[in-house]
């Protein structure tokens, strides 16, 4: 579980590096997916 959280926090800056609307949307979707999975676990 901790590994999932560390992976999420490390990967979000990679997604938002370009700062385009699509990359921001992808980062938000990835964050919400990982947060939901963490709550289920």
N, C-alpha and C positions, 0 to 999 in steps of 0.2 A: 504494500500500500504506500509506504513512504517512497519507494522507487517510482511509482506512478506520479506522485506529487512533484518529486524532484525533476522528473522528465518533463512534466507540464511547464514548470517554472523556467526550465532551461530552454524550452523550445519556443515559447511565446515571443521573446525578442527576435528570434530568427524570422518568424512570420511577419513581424511588424517592421522589419528593417527598411523596406521600401516606402512605407507610410502612404501607400495608395489605399483607396477605399476598399478594394477587394482584399488586400492583405490584412487590413484591420478587421474586416468581416470574417475572414478565415481564422484569425486569432481568437475572436470572440466565440465563434462556433466551436473551435478546438477547446477553448477554456470551459465552455458550458458542457461539452461532451465529457471531458475529463472530470469536471466537478460532479456531474451526475453519476458517473461510474464510481467515483470515490465515495459518494453517499450510499450507493448500493452495496459496496463492499463493507 
